[in-house]
Amino acid sequence: MASDRSYLDYILEQLSGAGEISHRPMIGEYILYCGGKVIGGIYDDRFLVKPTKSARAMMPDAILEPPYDGAKDMILVDRVEDRDFLAELVRVLYDELPTPKKKAGKEG
């Protein structure tokens, strides 16, 4: 089941105070980025984030779910109405996730 664009728009609005958030469509779902780092995505109208140590500490009782069959588990974010919480969550994710490597042959 593909995610509804209106849910993506809602999550992006909720994340508006969290920094430089961008997205990319991917087979009916949406990958979310902060400053070029993948922080998570919208899958089946669920906001899932990478299960970093800090994100797990912020949500110790959170459910871990795969975004799609065969994928690694991610954290289901259930406090999407709390903008301050989401801004802090994105900050700790950004700080903990590695910087993406430049692709060979690409300048930038």
Secondary structure, DSSP 8 states (H G I E B T S, - for coil): ----HHHHHHHHHHTTTSSSEEEEEETTEEEEEETTEEEEEEETTEEEE---HHHHHH-TT--EE-SSTTS--EEE---TT-HHHHHHHHHHHHHHS------TT---
